Amino acid sequence: MFLKCITHLYLNQLILHYLLFHGNNHVNVSDMSIYLPGDVINEPSSSDSSIIGYGINLRGDKRLVTQPGALRSEEGKVWLSVHSKRYIPQEGDRVIGIVTSKTGDFFRLDIGTAEYAMINFTNFEGATKRNRPNLKTGDIIYATVFDSTPRTEAELTCVDDEKRARGMGQLNGGFMFKVSLNHCRRLISPSCKILLTLGNFFKFEITVGMNGRIWINASTTDDIIKIHDILVKSELVTDEDELIAMVQNNYTRSV
């Protein structure tokens, strides 16, 4: 009975976070499906989704929940929406890490998890025994998680199956900061208008990691600061008109 009460309390808190993020005028609690780790997803709305996203692992023909959250599905994809800053690595996630040390053929990286992640020097485009990446402590790396076995250090790679970087590798200059995991997923969603709106006013580079980290770079320090402020504030903005006005206001003050 005690465990059941605790579970219901947790679910209520989860729904509250969800409403605060999306706005209470846009979400019907009775229409949401909340899952806890260990649950199996059997809903018809997810059966036609071919791409499994955050919080769900495929075990045989079962879709097993690994993170607590609200079930979401869109354009052939299904995932769990979780408002959290604690990242748990999953295979296929693109993450931003910070080099902390080097051990033999491996670099150790901080990706915001309890354990450090590891990446072999051969997992960089063009790397050989004679041509190793020259990474130093504090360097920022954009990589993919390819092994996330529980209770072990996650292994990363900066190349795909064709040994091409495809945008992964060291991120030079710029500025890195943290947001919630849910905001990162929102930013890379095809339906998100935040980055498109920013691109109409600023020239900048951005890399979004699924581990709650964002790296940005622009031609001036002032632009970097303004873009950072907009991205952080946008986490609490759900109205697109309000978002566009916020970007325009920051841009007007910068010219």
Buried (B, 14 or more C-beta within 10 A) or exposed (E): EEEEEEEEEEBEEBBEBBBEBBEEEEBEEEEBBBBEEEBEBEEEEBEEBEEBBBBBBEEEEEBBBBBBBBBBBEEEBBBBBBBBEEBBBBEEBBBBBBBBEBEEEBBBBBBBBEEBBBBBBBBBBEBEEEEBBEBEEEBBBBBBBBBBEEEEBBBBBBBBEEEEBEEBBBBEEBBBEBBBBBBBBBBEBEEBEBBEBBEEBBEBEBBBBBBBBBBBBBEEEEBBBBBBEBBBEBBEBBEEEEBBEBBEEBBEEBE
